[in-house]
Amino acid sequence: MSAARLVTATFTLQRFTLTANKAGTLGLNNGTITSTSNPASSPQINCGSACSATYNYGTVVTLVMKPDLLSVFTGWTGCDTASGTTCTVRITAAKSVTAHFLL
């Protein structure tokens, strides 16, 4: 370089969609899935059969399944970690999780 230069870098925050689904052998609507995230963002997931929300890269999303009366919740697939009715996902790409039911 022969003189001072001004350089500007522009970054675009990556955003990805998390889709939440429910699956039962009879295809019944077996409860409600809601979410919270860290850092907090809006909108959050609050749905019946299938839904989605878009989050910034690196966001940790916690999904909670509240089964309907007499529904038998059997677990999650697609989560980074799962415990009981809670599923946690760190957003690094578009992802899909499914809550499974006996019926």
PASEBA-1860 file (N, C-alpha, C; in nm, 3 decimals):
! residues 103
1> MSAARLVT> 0.084/-0.116/0.000/0.000/0.000/0.000/0.089/0.124/0.000 ~ 0.050/0.219/-0.076/0.126/0.344/-0.083/0.055/0.458/-0.009 ~ -0.069/0.433/0.038/-0.144/0.536/0.110/-0.247/0.469/0.201 ~ -0.302/0.544/0.296/-0.406/0.492/0.384/-0.530/0.458/0.303 ~ -0.593/0.349/0.336/-0.714/0.306/0.267/-0.825/0.280/0.369 ~ -0.948/0.304/0.329/-1.064/0.276/0.410/-1.130/0.151/0.354 ~ -1.149/0.051/0.439/-1.209/-0.075/0.398/-1.335/-0.096/0.481 ~ -1.443/-0.135/0.416/-1.568/-0.163/0.484/-1.609/-0.307/0.454
9> ATFTLQRF> -1.643/-0.381/0.558/-1.694/-0.518/0.542/-1.841/-0.517/0.582 ~ -1.925/-0.578/0.502/-2.066/-0.587/0.530/-2.103/-0.734/0.550 ~ -2.169/-0.764/0.661/-2.207/-0.900/0.693/-2.359/-0.910/0.700 ~ -2.410/-1.020/0.649/-2.553/-1.047/0.658/-2.574/-1.164/0.754 ~ -2.654/-1.143/0.856/-2.682/-1.247/0.953/-2.761/-1.358/0.887 ~ -2.714/-1.481/0.902/-2.786/-1.594/0.844/-2.907/-1.628/0.930 ~ -3.018/-1.659/0.863/-3.142/-1.696/0.930/-3.190/-1.828/0.869 ~ -3.239/-1.916/0.955/-3.285/-2.047/0.910/-3.420/-2.081/0.973
17> TLTANKAG> -3.496/-2.164/0.903/-3.629/-2.203/0.948/-3.623/-2.333/1.028 ~ -3.693/-2.333/1.140/-3.715/-2.453/1.220/-3.861/-2.492/1.203 ~ -3.884/-2.614/1.159/-4.021/-2.664/1.139/-4.051/-2.768/1.245 ~ -4.166/-2.755/1.309/-4.211/-2.851/1.411/-4.332/-2.926/1.356 ~ -4.327/-3.058/1.368/-4.435/-3.145/1.318/-4.483/-3.237/1.429 ~ -4.600/-3.294/1.410/-4.652/-3.396/1.501/-4.689/-3.518/1.418 ~ -4.662/-3.637/1.471/-4.691/-3.760/1.398/-4.753/-3.861/1.493 ~ -4.866/-3.917/1.452/-4.932/-4.023/1.525/-4.985/-4.123/1.426
25> TLGLNNGT> -5.004/-4.247/1.469/-5.047/-4.350/1.376/-5.184/-4.321/1.315 ~ -5.267/-4.245/1.384/-5.399/-4.212/1.330/-5.405/-4.071/1.273 ~ -5.294/-3.998/1.279/-5.290/-3.862/1.225/-5.373/-3.762/1.305 ~ -5.394/-3.790/1.432/-5.473/-3.700/1.516/-5.390/-3.580/1.560 ~ -5.458/-3.469/1.586/-5.393/-3.351/1.642/-5.382/-3.375/1.792 ~ -5.262/-3.412/1.839/-5.243/-3.463/1.974/-5.193/-3.364/2.077 ~ -5.190/-3.236/2.045/-5.142/-3.140/2.142/-5.087/-3.016/2.076 ~ -5.019/-2.933/2.156/-4.967/-2.806/2.109/-4.817/-2.799/2.134
33> ITSTSNPA> -4.743/-2.750/2.034/-4.600/-2.728/2.047/-4.577/-2.577/2.059 ~ -4.504/-2.536/2.163/-4.468/-2.395/2.179/-4.316/-2.386/2.192 ~ -4.263/-2.265/2.168/-4.118/-2.248/2.177/-4.080/-2.120/2.250 ~ -3.957/-2.121/2.300/-3.888/-2.003/2.349/-3.748/-2.010/2.288 ~ -3.678/-1.897/2.284/-3.545/-1.900/2.225/-3.449/-1.808/2.300 ~ -3.320/-1.840/2.286/-3.214/-1.760/2.345/-3.109/-1.736/2.238 ~ -3.094/-1.612/2.189/-3.164/-1.492/2.234/-3.311/-1.494/2.191 ~ -3.392/-1.420/2.264/-3.535/-1.413/2.236/-3.558/-1.354/2.097
41> SSPQINCG> -3.656/-1.407/2.029/-3.693/-1.353/1.897/-3.843/-1.369/1.878 ~ -3.893/-1.304/1.778/-4.035/-1.308/1.749/-4.052/-1.326/1.600 ~ -4.146/-1.403/1.553/-4.244/-1.480/1.629/-4.185/-1.611/1.678 ~ -4.250/-1.672/1.775/-4.214/-1.803/1.826/-4.313/-1.906/1.772 ~ -4.279/-2.033/1.790/-4.368/-2.142/1.748/-4.477/-2.158/1.851 ~ -4.602/-2.168/1.806/-4.718/-2.196/1.889/-4.821/-2.257/1.797 ~ -4.823/-2.391/1.791/-4.901/-2.451/1.682/-4.966/-2.583/1.717 ~ -5.053/-2.620/1.628/-5.121/-2.749/1.631/-5.044/-2.853/1.553
49> SACSATYN> -5.084/-2.882/1.429/-5.028/-2.997/1.356/-4.888/-2.975/1.299 ~ -4.860/-2.863/1.239/-4.726/-2.835/1.185/-4.707/-2.685/1.178 ~ -4.586/-2.640/1.204/-4.560/-2.496/1.198/-4.412/-2.470/1.190 ~ -4.377/-2.345/1.172/-4.236/-2.310/1.161/-4.214/-2.166/1.204 ~ -4.088/-2.135/1.232/-4.045/-1.999/1.262/-3.901/-1.987/1.216 ~ -3.859/-1.865/1.188/-3.723/-1.840/1.140/-3.642/-1.775/1.251 ~ -3.519/-1.827/1.269/-3.431/-1.781/1.377/-3.293/-1.746/1.321 ~ -3.223/-1.659/1.393/-3.086/-1.625/1.358/-2.994/-1.744/1.384
57> YGTVVTLV> -2.888/-1.753/1.306/-2.786/-1.856/1.325/-2.735/-1.852/1.469 ~ -2.723/-1.970/1.530/-2.672/-1.979/1.667/-2.777/-1.971/1.775 ~ -2.900/-1.935/1.741/-3.007/-1.928/1.840/-3.036/-2.067/1.895 ~ -3.058/-2.077/2.025/-3.099/-2.203/2.087/-3.249/-2.196/2.110 ~ -3.321/-2.290/2.049/-3.467/-2.293/2.058/-3.509/-2.411/2.146 ~ -3.596/-2.383/2.242/-3.652/-2.487/2.327/-3.799/-2.504/2.293 ~ -3.834/-2.625/2.250/-3.972/-2.658/2.216/-4.032/-2.741/2.328 ~ -4.158/-2.716/2.359/-4.228/-2.793/2.461/-4.358/-2.844/2.401
65> MKPDLLSV> -4.381/-2.975/2.416/-4.505/-3.039/2.370/-4.600/-3.050/2.488 ~ -4.721/-2.999/2.471/-4.825/-3.014/2.572/-4.930/-3.106/2.511 ~ -4.926/-3.236/2.546/-5.020/-3.331/2.487/-5.164/-3.301/2.526 ~ -5.256/-3.331/2.434/-5.399/-3.324/2.464/-5.435/-3.432/2.565 ~ -5.548/-3.415/2.630/-5.598/-3.513/2.724/-5.610/-3.649/2.655 ~ -5.560/-3.752/2.717/-5.562/-3.891/2.670/-5.462/-3.919/2.558 ~ -5.381/-3.822/2.516/-5.277/-3.847/2.417/-5.157/-3.912/2.485 ~ -5.090/-4.000/2.411/-4.971/-4.067/2.463/-4.850/-4.020/2.382
73> FTGWTGCD> -4.776/-3.925/2.437/-4.656/-3.871/2.373/-4.544/-3.973/2.391 ~ -4.473/-4.007/2.280/-4.368/-4.110/2.288/-4.227/-4.057/2.266 ~ -4.212/-3.931/2.225/-4.078/-3.876/2.212/-4.061/-3.786/2.091 ~ -3.938/-3.735/2.078/-3.902/-3.642/1.972/-3.801/-3.706/1.877 ~ -3.798/-3.660/1.752/-3.686/-3.685/1.662/-3.643/-3.550/1.604 ~ -3.514/-3.540/1.570/-3.460/-3.419/1.509/-3.405/-3.318/1.606 ~ -3.410/-3.346/1.736/-3.361/-3.253/1.838/-3.211/-3.272/1.859 ~ -3.144/-3.167/1.905/-3.006/-3.183/1.950/-3.005/-3.258/2.083
81> TASGTTCT> -3.098/-3.219/2.172/-3.119/-3.291/2.297/-3.270/-3.296/2.323 ~ -3.313/-3.401/2.390/-3.455/-3.414/2.424/-3.466/-3.475/2.563 ~ -3.563/-3.428/2.639/-3.591/-3.481/2.771/-3.740/-3.467/2.797 ~ -3.808/-3.579/2.804/-3.953/-3.576/2.825/-4.022/-3.502/2.712 ~ -4.101/-3.402/2.747/-4.176/-3.326/2.646/-4.098/-3.205/2.593 ~ -3.969/-3.193/2.631/-3.887/-3.079/2.590/-3.782/-3.120/2.487 ~ -3.768/-3.037/2.384/-3.672/-3.059/2.276/-3.590/-2.931/2.259 ~ -3.458/-2.945/2.248/-3.372/-2.828/2.230/-3.296/-2.841/2.098
89> VRITAAKS> -3.293/-2.730/2.022/-3.227/-2.727/1.892/-3.142/-2.601/1.883 ~ -3.017/-2.615/1.841/-2.933/-2.498/1.811/-2.940/-2.477/1.661 ~ -2.977/-2.357/1.620/-2.999/-2.327/1.479/-2.865/-2.303/1.409 ~ -2.828/-2.396/1.321/-2.708/-2.384/1.238/-2.740/-2.404/1.091 ~ -2.864/-2.445/1.064/-2.914/-2.470/0.928/-3.065/-2.486/0.941 ~ -3.135/-2.498/0.829/-3.279/-2.528/0.835/-3.295/-2.665/0.899 ~ -3.388/-2.676/0.994/-3.407/-2.802/1.067/-3.554/-2.833/1.082 ~ -3.580/-2.961/1.105/-3.716/-3.008/1.127/-3.714/-3.104/1.246
97> VTAHFLL> -3.810/-3.088/1.336/-3.826/-3.179/1.449/-3.968/-3.234/1.446 ~ -3.985/-3.354/1.504/-4.117/-3.416/1.506/-4.147/-3.469/1.645 ~ -4.267/-3.438/1.695/-4.318/-3.495/1.818/-4.401/-3.617/1.781 ~ -4.374/-3.731/1.843/-4.440/-3.856/1.807/-4.540/-3.898/1.915 ~ -4.649/-3.958/1.868/-4.756/-4.004/1.956/-4.791/-4.147/1.925 ~ -4.840/-4.218/2.026/-4.882/-4.357/2.009/-5.000/-4.365/1.912 ~ -5.091/-4.271/1.922/-5.208/-4.270/1.832/-5.209/-4.150/1.744
END
